[in-house]
Amino acid sequence: MIAGFSVMVGSLIASRVRHVATVGCVMVATSLGLAASGLAQAAPAALPAASAASVPANPADVSSLDAILKTLYDVISGPAGQKRNWDRFRSLFVPGARLIPTGQPAGQPARATVLTPEEYIQRAGVSLERDGFFEREIGRSVDTFGRITQVFSAYDSKRTPQDAKPFQRGINSIQLLNDGTRWWVVSIYWDAERADNPIPERYLKK
């Protein structure tokens, strides 16, 4: 989160939700904008009635793999103070979809935090709109079999497009379904780059 995408759990939640960067994020942590500890500890609020299943997509957003991944990153990105189009975000996801930032609190085992699209919006949305967040894809590796596609989408995250350096990089593992009429995001599972976990060069190619 879809960073992409693209700041979540632990450093994600610290970075992305510093974005809930881990959406950046997509994606969407950051990859979608979440920091893990923050995401994991925040008390859930009442969820709005809208859901991924009930929001129709713009056909142009879901007509191809390139289109849905571009939309996933675009929809979570924007300057400080700009409201995101969360209905557009919801429209990308298959009913039952999940967003899963990973992180490792100090002195504890690594963990995954499993979120619905609505939970992601609630936990990441405020910080994305308050602080500004721009996530983009910087590399892609794709495998497809029949109707299913798996994408390793490397991302970087900035507060403004003019920032000299990203505050976070990582990989969104995005699972998608092509139902014959459109593309759907099934899940986004991500981890942030760290000194001991650099992004391999093979994932930085498009």
Phi, psi and chi 1 to 4 in degrees:
 res  aa     phi    psi   chi1   chi2   chi3   chi4
   1 MET       -      -  -39.0 -135.7   59.6      -
   2 ILE       -      -   35.8 -101.8      -      -
   3 ALA       -  -24.4      -      -      -      -
   4 GLY     0.8 -111.5      -      -      -      -
   5 PHE    63.3      -  106.8  163.9      -      -
   6 SER       -      -  -77.6      -      -      -
   7 VAL       -   87.6 -155.8      -      -      -
   8 MET  -135.9 -170.9  -69.5 -153.4  143.3      -
   9 VAL     1.0  123.5 -174.1      -      -      -
  10 GLY    65.5 -106.8      -      -      -      -
  11 SER   -77.1  -24.4   69.1      -      -      -
  12 LEU   -66.2  -59.5 -113.5 -170.4      -      -
  13 ILE   -62.5  -32.0  -72.0 -176.9      -      -
  14 ALA   -71.2  -41.8      -      -      -      -
  15 SER   -85.8  -52.3  -40.8      -      -      -
  16 ARG   -72.1  -43.1  -70.8 -175.1  136.0 -177.6
  17 VAL  -101.4   26.2  158.8      -      -      -
  18 ARG   -89.7      - -108.5 -170.5  144.3  172.1
  19 HIS       -   14.3  176.1  -34.4      -      -
  20 VAL    43.9   17.1 -159.3      -      -      -
  21 ALA   -82.3      -      -      -      -      -
  22 THR       -      -   82.5      -      -      -
  23 VAL       -   26.3 -144.9      -      -      -
  24 GLY   -45.2      -      -      -      -      -
  25 CYS       -  130.2  166.3      -      -      -
  26 VAL   -32.5  -81.6  -35.0      -      -      -
  27 MET     9.2   96.2  -10.6  104.6  160.8      -
  28 VAL    58.4      - -171.2      -      -      -
  29 ALA       -  137.3      -      -      -      -
  30 THR     4.4 -146.7  118.6      -      -      -
  31 SER   -13.9   -0.9  165.2      -      -      -
  32 LEU  -174.2   31.7  -71.9  162.9      -      -
  33 GLY    91.4   30.3      -      -      -      -
  34 LEU  -127.2  149.4  -65.2  176.5      -      -
  35 ALA  -103.9  129.9      -      -      -      -
  36 ALA   -56.7  -50.8      -      -      -      -
  37 SER   -61.0  -40.6   60.9      -      -      -
  38 GLY   -64.6  -42.1      -      -      -      -
  39 LEU   -65.4  -45.3  -74.2 -179.4      -      -
  40 ALA   -68.3  -30.0      -      -      -      -
  41 GLN   -94.9  -19.2  -64.4  171.2    5.3      -
  42 ALA   -66.2  136.6      -      -      -      -
  43 ALA   -75.1  130.9      -      -      -      -
  44 PRO   -68.2  140.4   21.8  -30.2      -      -
  45 ALA   -98.5  174.1      -      -      -      -
  46 ALA   -62.1  134.9      -      -      -      -
  47 LEU   -85.6  142.7  -62.7  178.6      -      -
  48 PRO   -67.6  162.7   17.6  -24.9      -      -
  49 ALA   -68.3  -32.2      -      -      -      -
  50 ALA   -63.8  145.8      -      -      -      -
  51 SER  -144.1  168.4   68.6      -      -      -
  52 ALA   -57.8  -34.0      -      -      -      -
  53 ALA   -70.6  -22.2      -      -      -      -
  54 SER  -104.5   -2.6   63.3      -      -      -
  55 VAL  -107.2  115.7  179.0      -      -      -
  56 PRO   -70.3  146.6   24.7  -32.8      -      -
  57 ALA   -92.4  152.3      -      -      -      -
  58 ASN   -70.2  121.5  177.9  -17.4      -      -
  59 PRO   -52.7  -32.6  -27.7   35.9      -      -
  60 ALA   -67.5  -25.1      -      -      -      -
  61 ASP   -76.0  -21.7  -73.0  -14.7      -      -
  62 VAL  -128.0   19.1  -64.2      -      -      -
  63 SER   -81.1  -17.8   61.3      -      -      -
  64 SER  -153.6  168.6   67.6      -      -      -
  65 LEU   -62.0  -45.4  178.1   62.4      -      -
  66 ASP   -59.1  -41.8  -76.7  -16.3      -      -
  67 ALA   -65.6  -45.1      -      -      -      -
  68 ILE   -71.0  -35.3 -163.5  169.3      -      -
  69 LEU   -69.6  -40.2  -67.2  179.3      -      -
  70 LYS   -60.8  -44.2  180.0  178.8 -174.5  -61.0
  71 THR   -64.6  -39.4  -57.5      -      -      -
  72 LEU   -58.0  -44.8 -178.1   62.4      -      -
  73 TYR   -73.2  -41.1  -76.3  106.4      -      -
  74 ASP   -62.9  -39.8  -74.6   -8.7      -      -
  75 VAL   -70.9  -25.5   75.9      -      -      -
  76 ILE   -92.2   -8.8   62.2  171.5      -      -
  77 SER   -94.9  148.0  -62.5      -      -      -
  78 GLY   164.7  164.9      -      -      -      -
  79 PRO   -74.5  165.5   28.0  -35.7      -      -
  80 ALA   -57.8  135.1      -      -      -      -
  81 GLY    90.6   -7.9      -      -      -      -
  82 GLN   -93.0  125.6  177.6  178.6  -67.1      -
  83 LYS   -69.2  140.2  -65.5  -67.8 -174.9 -177.4
  84 ARG   -88.7  153.8  -56.2  -56.8 -167.5  -96.6
  85 ASN   -86.8   85.8 -175.2  -15.7      -      -
  86 TRP   -71.4  -24.9  -68.2  117.3      -      -
  87 ASP   -66.3  -37.4  -84.9   -9.6      -      -
  88 ARG   -63.3  -41.8 -172.4 -176.5 -175.4 -157.5
  89 PHE   -59.0  -49.5  177.4   81.7      -      -
  90 ARG   -58.0  -35.9  -66.7  179.6 -179.9  101.3
  91 SER   -67.9  -12.9   74.1      -      -      -
  92 LEU   -82.8  -16.6  -55.6  178.6      -      -
  93 PHE  -103.2  138.7  -67.6   88.4      -      -
  94 VAL   -67.4  147.6   72.2      -      -      -
  95 PRO   -54.5  133.4  -27.7   36.6      -      -
  96 GLY    87.7    5.9      -      -      -      -
  97 ALA   -62.4  157.5      -      -      -      -
  98 ARG  -135.1  147.7  -66.9  -66.9 -176.6  -95.1
  99 LEU  -119.3  130.2  -63.6   95.7      -      -
 100 ILE  -133.4   91.5  -49.9  169.4      -      -
 101 PRO   -76.5  151.3   28.1  -34.7      -      -
 102 THR  -117.9  156.6   62.9      -      -      -
 103 GLY  -168.2  172.6      -      -      -      -
 104 GLN  -141.9   98.0 -173.9  169.4    9.8      -
 105 PRO   -59.6  150.1  -21.9   32.7      -      -
 106 ALA   -54.8  128.8      -      -      -      -
 107 GLY    75.3    9.6      -      -      -      -
 108 GLN  -126.4  162.9  -60.3 -177.4   36.8      -
 109 PRO   -67.2  156.8  -17.9   30.3      -      -
 110 ALA   -61.5  151.4      -      -      -      -
 111 ARG  -143.4  160.0   64.8 -178.9   62.2  171.9
 112 ALA  -115.1  139.5      -      -      -      -
 113 THR  -112.0  117.7  -60.6      -      -      -
 114 VAL   -96.5  122.5 -179.5      -      -      -
 115 LEU  -124.5  147.2  -54.5  172.0      -      -
 116 THR   -81.5  165.0   66.0      -      -      -
 117 PRO   -54.9  -39.1  -31.3   38.8      -      -
 118 GLU   -64.4  -40.4  -69.5  -59.9  -31.8      -
 119 GLU   -66.9  -37.2  -71.1  169.4  -28.6      -
 120 TYR   -61.4  -46.0  174.9   85.0      -      -
 121 ILE   -58.4  -45.0  -69.1  167.5      -      -
 122 GLN   -66.9  -37.9  -68.9 -151.9  -10.9      -
 123 ARG   -87.0  -32.4  -59.6 -171.1 -172.1 -164.5
 124 ALA   -99.8  -26.6      -      -      -      -
 125 GLY   -58.1  -45.2      -      -      -      -
 126 VAL   -61.3  -47.1  171.4      -      -      -
 127 SER   -69.6  -36.3   67.0      -      -      -
 128 LEU   -61.5  -44.0  -63.8 -176.9      -      -
 129 GLU   -76.3  -30.4  -64.8  172.9   -3.0      -
 130 ARG   -77.3  -44.0  179.1 -169.5   63.1 -140.0
 131 ASP   -98.1  -15.2  -59.0  -28.5      -      -
 132 GLY    83.1  140.9      -      -      -      -
 133 PHE  -162.0  127.4 -178.6   78.6      -      -
 134 PHE  -132.4  119.3  -71.7   83.9      -      -
 135 GLU  -120.1  138.8 -171.7  162.3  -80.8      -
 136 ARG  -138.1  155.9   61.8  173.7 -176.8  161.4
 137 GLU   -81.6  132.4 -173.4  176.3   56.7      -
 138 ILE  -118.5    1.5   58.3  174.0      -      -
 139 GLY  -176.2  154.1      -      -      -      -
 140 ARG  -149.2  136.0 -175.3 -170.5  -58.5  178.9
 141 SER  -127.8  127.3  174.6      -      -      -
 142 VAL  -125.0  135.6  179.8      -      -      -
 143 ASP  -129.3  133.6  -70.1  -64.4      -      -
 144 THR  -131.0  139.0  -63.3      -      -      -
 145 PHE  -140.2  115.0  176.5   74.1      -      -
 146 GLY    58.6 -122.9      -      -      -      -
 147 ARG   -86.5  -10.1  -66.0  179.0  -70.6  -90.3
 148 ILE  -105.5  142.6   63.5  173.4      -      -
 149 THR  -134.5  137.3  -67.2      -      -      -
 150 GLN  -116.1  128.0  148.9   69.4   28.9      -
 151 VAL  -122.5  127.6  178.2      -      -      -
 152 PHE   -93.4  106.5 -102.6   28.4      -      -
 153 SER  -110.2  103.8  177.5      -      -      -
 154 ALA   -73.8  142.7      -      -      -      -
 155 TYR  -136.9  160.2   65.0   85.2      -      -
 156 ASP  -130.8  155.8   69.7   15.7      -      -
 157 SER  -127.7  133.8  -54.6      -      -      -
 158 LYS  -133.2  161.5  -61.5  180.0  177.8 -178.3
 159 ARG   -80.6  -34.5  -66.3  -60.2  174.6 -160.1
 160 THR  -138.0  154.2   76.1      -      -      -
 161 PRO   -62.5  -22.1  -22.3   32.9      -      -
 162 GLN   -84.3   -7.4  -65.5   75.1   35.5      -
 163 ASP   -56.5  135.7  -68.8  -10.4      -      -
 164 ALA   -65.1  -37.0      -      -      -      -
 165 LYS  -133.9  147.6  -66.2 -177.9  178.8 -179.7
 166 PRO   -70.8  151.3   27.0  -33.7      -      -
 167 PHE   -86.9   -9.3   66.7   84.8      -      -
 168 GLN  -157.3  145.5  172.3  118.7   37.9      -
 169 ARG  -133.7  161.9  -58.3 -159.9  -40.7  170.0
 170 GLY   179.4 -165.5      -      -      -      -
 171 ILE  -129.7  128.6  -70.4 -179.5      -      -
 172 ASN   -94.8  120.7  -69.1  -44.3      -      -
 173 SER   -92.8  108.3  173.9      -      -      -
 174 ILE  -112.9  124.7  -52.4  171.3      -      -
 175 GLN  -104.8  133.5  -70.8   68.4   49.6      -
 176 LEU  -133.0  156.8  -56.9  105.4      -      -
 177 LEU  -121.4  132.2  166.9   70.3      -      -
 178 ASN  -106.1  108.1 -179.0   -8.7      -      -
 179 ASP   -87.8    6.1   70.5    2.4      -      -
 180 GLY    98.0  -18.3      -      -      -      -
 181 THR  -120.2  -23.1   64.4      -      -      -
 182 ARG  -164.9  169.0   59.3  158.1  -71.6  178.1
 183 TRP   -99.5  146.7  -73.6   79.0      -      -
 184 TRP  -130.7  143.4  -60.7   86.0      -      -
 185 VAL   -86.2  124.9  176.3      -      -      -
 186 VAL   -94.8  -42.1  177.0      -      -      -
 187 SER  -158.4  154.2   63.6      -      -      -
 188 ILE  -131.7  125.0  -50.5  173.2      -      -
 189 TYR  -131.0  121.0 -176.7   37.5      -      -
 190 TRP  -139.7  160.6   67.6   92.0      -      -
 191 ASP  -140.9  151.7 -163.0    2.3      -      -
 192 ALA   -94.4  150.9      -      -      -      -
 193 GLU   -71.6  141.4 -175.7  176.4   49.4      -
 194 ARG  -139.7  172.0  -59.9  174.4  -65.9  -80.0
 195 ALA   -57.3  -36.3      -      -      -      -
 196 ASP   -94.6    8.8   63.9  -10.8      -      -
 197 ASN  -145.9   62.0 -173.7   43.6      -      -
 198 PRO   -71.5  151.9   27.7  -35.2      -      -
 199 ILE   -71.2  123.4  -62.0  174.6      -      -
 200 PRO   -61.5  144.6  -23.4   34.8      -      -
 201 GLU   -56.6  -32.2  -75.3  -61.7  -40.1      -
 202 ARG   -64.4  -20.2   67.4 -177.6 -179.9  -82.5
 203 TYR   -94.5    2.2  -63.4  129.1      -      -
 204 LEU  -104.4   17.1  -67.1  172.7      -      -
 205 LYS  -109.3  146.0  -61.1  175.2 -177.9  178.8
 206 LYS  -110.8      -  -73.1 -168.3  176.7 -177.5
